[in-house]
Amino acid sequence: MKKFLLGFLMFLRPGPSQAAEELQTIVVKPGDTLWSISNTYLKDPKKWNEILKYNKLPSGDPSLALPGMSLRVPVNLIKVELRAAKLVYFLNDVKFRRTGVTDWLDVGRSMDLFKNDTLRTRADARADVKFYTGQILNLYPNSIAVLRPPGKKNVDVELLAGEMRGLRSRVITASAVITPKTKDTEFGAKLREDLTTVVQVFKGKADVEAQGKTVEVLAGFASEVKMDMPPSQPVKLPPLQLAAGLKTALTASGGPQFNSDGGVVSLSNMKPIGKTTGPTAKLPKGELPKNMPEVANIDDKSVDTSEIVKMLAVGNPVQSYHLQVSKDQAFTAMVLNKSYDAFDKIDLNEVLPPGDYFMRIALVDLLGFEGKFSAPRPLKISGGR
């Protein structure tokens, strides 16, 4: 009989699907009731009683004011536009600010981010956000972004400064609107100091809109949008994607290949095109095509995207590389996270103590866009020489 009762009680316990159900936290404000919260947050307000299953409340009366508390509510019951996002990864100094709050606070691992929350990354910092509806935001160093800004219909991210990469994310900047057109669309958006937006599509396609004009940008193409100007026609850019073997897609055409023999890190097959500082490239006079200015700065407002493409096609399009070294393959125990000029050769034996590590790199093109990180590669450091 005891075995029967034990089995019956276990049958009544929530199954794995219930236990794994994703919950979102809702903060009760003064005067809130179950009725008001349900009308504000739930897709179907009549399901207010579902909230009782996940919270201990002083009363089940939906019309009574609740005390100050936090309620756990299943995400699938909440209106799509009010679902939180999850901070799935961050590195170094990342801050956030809630709606109506002036102070910047440190982020926490796996924390919830809500509509109109603002994220800010400092130098050498990064934040990865996943929305419950599937969109992904990668926020790069020295950037500021607002999540689901109010009053902006069908917008996931408002990029206020810096650079981001998105999967299916609908993005606005001061000068452009970027709308993914396929379920697998990945793109980068960079906002320059003069509020020019540069959009580069890595996969799928996206619409770039400004001043009443829309252009469709396909994978491997880019478009530039200057403030108060329509988008430029898309132009093709060299690929920077890294393969699992740490060879770039440019290798087949004489592009750079990444080496790490003996703990010495470098990009080989590089053809010097002059010292590069930031996104500005100076190309030797003798190597310029006839229809191109002798010296060009891709940040110069007078240089359009067609000239940028000519610049990228002349020499090697890699400006720098972002190197990460970690004690574990998941890169949660980072010991080195730094960007180097494309022509720099780094001897890690002089930087790191002896031991076994993992390393990966991402290439950065002349426009300042960073590609995806390569697959982790084992690295053995023997010590100083």
C-alpha positions as CSV (number, residue, x, y, z in Angstrom):
1,M,0.0,0.0,0.0
2,K,2.9,2.4,0.9
3,K,4.5,1.7,-2.5
4,F,1.2,2.4,-4.3
5,L,0.8,5.7,-2.5
6,L,4.4,6.7,-3.2
7,G,4.0,5.9,-6.9
8,F,0.7,7.8,-7.0
9,L,2.4,10.9,-5.4
10,M,5.2,10.7,-7.9
11,F,2.7,10.6,-10.7
12,L,1.2,13.9,-9.4
13,R,4.5,15.7,-9.4
14,P,5.3,17.9,-12.4
15,G,6.9,16.1,-15.3
16,P,10.2,17.1,-16.9
17,S,8.4,19.4,-19.4
18,Q,6.7,21.3,-16.6
19,A,9.9,21.6,-14.5
20,A,11.8,22.8,-17.5
21,E,9.2,25.5,-18.4
22,E,10.8,28.9,-18.9
23,L,9.6,31.5,-16.5
24,Q,9.8,35.3,-16.6
25,T,9.9,37.6,-13.6
26,I,7.4,40.4,-13.4
27,V,7.8,43.0,-10.7
28,V,4.5,44.0,-8.9
29,K,4.0,47.8,-8.7
30,P,1.9,49.6,-6.1
31,G,-1.8,49.0,-6.9
32,D,-1.3,46.0,-9.2
33,T,-3.7,43.2,-9.0
34,L,-3.8,39.8,-10.8
35,W,-6.4,41.3,-13.1
36,S,-4.2,44.3,-14.1
37,I,-1.1,42.3,-14.4
38,S,-2.9,39.7,-16.6
39,N,-4.4,42.5,-18.8
40,T,-0.9,44.1,-19.2
41,Y,1.3,41.0,-19.7
42,L,-0.8,38.0,-20.8
43,K,-1.8,37.2,-24.3
44,D,-5.1,35.9,-22.9
45,P,-5.9,37.9,-19.7
46,K,-8.5,35.2,-18.8
47,K,-5.7,32.9,-17.9
48,W,-4.8,35.0,-14.8
49,N,-5.3,31.9,-12.6
50,E,-2.3,30.2,-14.2
51,I,-0.1,32.7,-12.3
52,L,-1.3,31.1,-9.0
53,K,0.3,27.8,-10.0
54,Y,3.8,29.3,-9.9
55,N,3.6,31.8,-7.0
56,K,2.5,31.8,-3.3
57,L,0.0,34.7,-3.0
58,P,-1.8,35.9,0.1
59,S,-5.1,35.6,-1.8
60,G,-6.5,34.1,-5.0
61,D,-8.8,37.1,-5.5
62,P,-7.8,38.7,-8.8
63,S,-9.2,42.1,-7.8
64,L,-7.2,42.6,-4.6
65,A,-4.0,44.7,-4.6
66,L,-0.8,42.6,-4.3
67,P,2.1,43.4,-2.0
68,G,5.4,44.5,-3.5
69,M,6.9,41.2,-4.9
70,S,8.1,39.5,-8.0
71,L,5.9,37.0,-9.9
72,R,7.1,34.1,-12.0
73,V,5.0,33.7,-15.1
74,P,5.5,31.2,-17.9
75,V,7.0,32.9,-21.0
76,N,4.6,31.2,-23.4
77,L,1.7,33.1,-21.7
78,I,3.3,36.5,-22.0
79,K,2.7,38.8,-25.0
80,V,5.5,38.4,-27.5
81,E,6.5,42.1,-27.3
82,L,6.8,42.0,-23.5
83,R,8.9,38.8,-23.3
84,A,12.3,39.4,-21.7
85,A,15.6,38.6,-23.4
86,K,18.4,36.6,-21.8
87,L,22.0,37.6,-21.4
88,V,23.6,34.4,-22.5
89,Y,27.3,35.5,-22.4
90,F,29.3,38.5,-21.5
91,L,33.0,39.3,-21.3
92,N,34.8,42.1,-19.3
93,D,33.1,45.4,-18.4
94,V,29.4,45.3,-19.5
95,K,26.8,47.5,-17.9
96,F,23.0,47.7,-18.1
97,R,20.4,50.3,-17.2
98,R,16.7,49.8,-16.6
99,T,14.0,52.0,-17.9
100,G,13.7,55.3,-15.9
101,V,16.9,54.6,-14.0
102,T,20.0,56.8,-14.4
103,D,22.7,54.5,-12.9
104,W,24.6,51.9,-14.9
105,L,24.9,48.6,-13.1
106,D,27.0,45.5,-13.7
107,V,25.3,42.7,-15.6
108,G,24.9,39.2,-14.1
109,R,25.3,35.8,-15.7
110,S,22.0,34.6,-17.4
111,M,20.1,37.7,-16.2
112,D,16.8,38.7,-17.8
113,L,16.7,41.9,-19.8
114,F,13.5,43.7,-20.5
115,K,11.9,46.1,-23.0
116,N,13.7,49.4,-23.1
117,D,16.7,48.1,-21.1
118,T,20.0,49.5,-22.3
119,L,23.3,47.6,-22.6
120,R,26.7,49.2,-22.8
121,T,30.1,47.5,-23.5
122,R,33.4,49.1,-22.6
123,A,36.8,48.5,-24.3
124,D,37.5,44.8,-24.9
125,A,34.0,43.9,-23.7
126,R,31.2,41.9,-25.4
127,A,27.6,40.9,-24.6
128,D,25.5,38.2,-26.3
129,V,21.7,38.5,-25.9
130,K,19.1,36.0,-27.0
131,F,15.4,37.0,-27.2
132,Y,12.8,34.4,-26.3
133,T,11.4,34.8,-29.8
134,G,14.7,33.6,-31.3
135,Q,16.6,36.8,-32.3
136,I,20.2,37.1,-31.3
137,L,22.3,40.2,-30.6
138,N,26.1,40.2,-30.3
139,L,27.2,43.6,-29.0
140,Y,30.9,44.4,-29.6
141,P,33.3,46.7,-27.6
142,N,32.5,50.3,-27.0
143,S,28.8,50.0,-28.0
144,I,25.4,51.0,-26.7
145,A,22.1,49.3,-27.6
146,V,18.5,49.6,-26.4
147,L,16.5,46.4,-26.4
148,R,12.9,46.5,-27.8
149,P,12.7,50.3,-27.6
150,P,9.2,51.6,-26.9
151,G,7.3,53.5,-29.6
152,K,9.4,51.7,-32.3
153,K,7.2,49.1,-33.8
154,N,8.7,45.7,-34.8
155,V,12.2,46.7,-33.6
156,D,14.4,44.4,-31.5
157,V,17.5,46.6,-31.1
158,E,18.3,50.3,-31.4
159,L,22.0,50.7,-31.9
160,L,23.1,54.0,-30.4
161,A,26.8,53.6,-30.7
162,G,29.4,51.1,-31.8
163,E,28.9,47.8,-33.6
164,M,26.7,44.7,-33.4
165,R,26.0,41.4,-35.2
166,G,22.5,40.0,-35.3
167,L,20.6,36.9,-36.2
168,R,17.1,37.8,-37.4
169,S,17.2,40.9,-35.3
170,R,15.4,44.0,-36.6
171,V,17.6,47.0,-36.0
172,I,17.4,50.8,-36.2
173,T,20.2,53.3,-36.0
174,A,20.2,57.1,-36.3
175,S,20.4,56.8,-40.1
176,A,19.0,53.4,-41.1
177,V,16.4,50.7,-40.6
178,I,17.6,47.1,-41.1
179,T,15.1,44.3,-41.5
180,P,16.1,40.6,-42.0
181,K,14.3,38.9,-44.9
182,T,15.0,35.3,-44.1
183,K,14.9,33.1,-40.9
184,D,18.7,32.6,-41.0
185,T,19.7,36.2,-41.8
186,E,23.0,37.2,-40.1
187,F,24.4,40.7,-40.5
188,G,26.6,43.3,-38.9
189,A,25.8,46.9,-38.3
190,K,28.3,49.6,-37.4
191,L,27.5,53.2,-36.4
192,R,30.3,55.6,-37.1
193,E,30.9,58.9,-35.2
194,D,29.3,60.9,-38.0
195,L,26.2,58.6,-37.6
196,T,26.8,56.8,-40.9
197,T,25.6,53.2,-40.7
198,V,27.5,50.5,-42.5
199,V,25.6,47.2,-43.0
200,Q,27.3,44.0,-44.0
201,V,25.2,40.8,-44.5
202,F,26.9,37.5,-43.8
203,K,24.0,35.1,-44.4
204,G,20.6,35.4,-46.0
205,K,19.5,38.9,-47.0
206,A,18.3,42.1,-45.4
207,D,16.4,45.3,-46.4
208,V,18.2,48.5,-45.5
209,E,15.9,51.5,-45.5
210,A,16.5,55.3,-45.2
211,Q,14.9,58.4,-46.4
212,G,12.0,56.5,-48.1
213,K,14.3,54.3,-50.1
214,T,15.0,50.5,-49.5
215,V,17.8,48.4,-50.9
216,E,18.1,44.6,-50.6
217,V,21.5,43.5,-49.4
218,L,22.5,39.9,-50.0
219,A,25.0,37.7,-48.2
220,G,28.6,38.9,-48.9
221,F,27.4,42.5,-49.8
222,A,27.4,45.7,-47.9
223,S,25.6,49.0,-48.0
224,E,26.4,52.4,-46.5
225,V,23.8,54.9,-45.2
226,K,25.0,58.4,-44.5
227,M,22.9,60.7,-42.2
228,D,19.8,62.1,-44.0
229,M,20.8,60.2,-47.2
230,P,19.3,57.1,-48.8
231,P,21.2,53.8,-48.7
232,S,24.0,53.2,-51.2
233,Q,23.6,50.4,-53.7
234,P,24.9,47.1,-52.3
235,V,28.5,46.3,-53.1
236,K,30.3,42.9,-52.9
237,L,33.0,42.5,-50.2
238,P,35.7,39.9,-49.7
239,P,34.7,37.1,-47.3
240,L,36.3,36.9,-43.8
241,Q,34.7,33.7,-42.5
242,L,37.2,31.3,-40.9
243,A,37.0,27.6,-41.6
244,A,37.5,25.0,-38.8
245,G,41.2,24.6,-39.8
246,L,41.9,28.3,-39.1
247,K,42.3,29.0,-42.9
248,T,40.3,31.9,-44.2
249,A,38.1,31.8,-47.2
250,L,40.7,34.2,-48.8
251,T,43.4,31.6,-48.7
252,A,42.5,30.0,-52.0
253,S,43.2,33.4,-53.7
254,G,46.4,34.1,-51.9
255,G,44.8,35.6,-48.8
256,P,46.0,35.3,-45.2
257,Q,46.5,32.0,-43.4
258,F,46.6,31.9,-39.6
259,N,49.6,30.1,-38.0
260,S,50.4,29.3,-34.4
261,D,53.4,27.0,-34.6
262,G,55.4,26.8,-31.4
263,G,53.1,29.3,-29.7
264,V,54.1,32.1,-32.2
265,V,50.9,33.6,-33.6
266,S,50.8,35.3,-37.0
267,L,48.9,35.8,-40.3
268,S,51.0,34.5,-43.2
269,N,50.8,35.3,-46.9
270,M,50.2,38.9,-46.0
271,K,50.9,41.5,-48.6
272,P,51.8,44.8,-46.8
273,I,49.6,47.6,-47.8
274,G,50.9,50.2,-45.5
275,K,50.4,50.7,-41.8
276,T,46.7,50.4,-40.8
277,T,45.4,52.3,-37.9
278,G,41.7,51.7,-37.1
279,P,39.7,51.5,-40.3
280,T,42.0,53.8,-42.3
281,A,44.2,52.1,-45.0
282,K,46.9,53.8,-47.0
283,L,47.7,51.9,-50.2
284,P,51.1,52.2,-52.0
285,K,50.8,54.5,-55.0
286,G,52.2,51.9,-57.5
287,E,49.5,49.4,-56.7
288,L,46.4,51.6,-57.2
289,P,44.1,51.1,-60.1
290,K,43.9,53.9,-62.7
291,N,40.4,54.8,-61.7
292,M,41.1,55.2,-58.0
293,P,42.4,58.2,-56.0
294,E,46.0,57.8,-54.9
295,V,45.2,58.0,-51.2
296,A,41.8,57.2,-49.7
297,N,40.4,57.1,-46.2
298,I,37.2,54.9,-45.9
299,D,36.0,57.2,-43.1
300,D,36.1,60.2,-45.4
301,K,32.6,61.3,-46.3
302,S,33.7,61.9,-49.9
303,V,34.6,58.2,-50.4
304,D,31.5,56.2,-51.5
305,T,31.1,52.4,-51.1
306,S,32.2,51.7,-54.7
307,E,35.6,53.2,-53.9
308,I,35.8,51.2,-50.6
309,V,35.4,48.0,-52.6
310,K,38.2,49.0,-54.9
311,M,40.4,49.6,-51.8
312,L,39.5,46.2,-50.4
313,A,40.2,44.5,-53.7
314,V,43.7,46.0,-54.2
315,G,45.5,44.5,-51.2
316,N,44.7,42.2,-48.4
317,P,41.3,43.2,-46.8
318,V,42.3,42.1,-43.3
319,Q,42.9,45.0,-40.9
320,S,43.5,43.1,-37.7
321,Y,42.7,39.9,-35.9
322,H,41.0,39.3,-32.5
323,L,42.8,36.6,-30.5
324,Q,41.4,34.8,-27.5
325,V,43.2,32.2,-25.4
326,S,41.5,30.2,-22.6
327,K,42.3,27.4,-20.2
328,D,39.1,25.6,-21.3
329,Q,37.5,24.9,-24.7
330,A,34.3,26.8,-23.7
331,F,36.4,30.0,-23.2
332,T,35.0,30.6,-19.8
333,A,38.5,30.9,-18.2
334,M,40.0,33.5,-20.5
335,V,43.7,34.4,-20.1
336,L,44.1,36.6,-23.2
337,N,41.6,38.6,-25.1
338,K,43.2,41.2,-27.4
339,S,43.2,42.5,-30.9
340,Y,46.4,42.8,-33.0
341,D,47.4,44.5,-36.2
342,A,47.3,42.1,-39.2
343,F,51.1,42.3,-39.5
344,D,51.9,41.7,-35.9
345,K,53.6,38.4,-34.8
346,I,52.9,37.5,-31.2
347,D,55.1,35.1,-29.2
348,L,52.7,33.6,-26.6
349,N,55.6,31.9,-24.9
350,E,56.6,35.4,-23.6
351,V,53.1,36.3,-22.6
352,L,51.6,33.2,-20.9
353,P,52.9,30.8,-18.3
354,P,53.7,27.2,-19.5
355,G,50.6,25.0,-19.9
356,D,47.9,23.7,-22.2
357,Y,45.4,26.2,-23.6
358,F,42.8,26.7,-26.3
359,M,42.9,29.5,-28.8
360,R,40.6,31.0,-31.5
361,I,40.7,34.1,-33.7
362,A,38.3,36.4,-35.6
363,L,39.4,38.5,-38.5
364,V,38.5,42.2,-38.8
365,D,38.2,43.8,-42.3
366,L,39.0,47.4,-43.3
367,L,35.5,48.5,-42.5
368,G,36.0,47.4,-38.9
369,F,33.6,44.4,-39.1
370,E,34.7,41.4,-37.1
371,G,34.0,37.9,-38.5
372,K,33.0,34.8,-36.5
373,F,35.5,33.1,-34.2
374,S,37.3,30.1,-35.6
375,A,36.9,26.6,-34.0
376,P,39.0,26.3,-30.8
377,R,42.5,24.9,-31.4
378,P,44.7,23.3,-28.7
379,L,47.7,25.3,-27.8
380,K,50.8,24.3,-25.8
381,I,53.0,26.9,-24.2
382,S,56.5,25.9,-23.2
383,G,57.5,29.1,-21.5
384,G,59.8,32.0,-22.2
385,R,62.8,31.7,-24.6
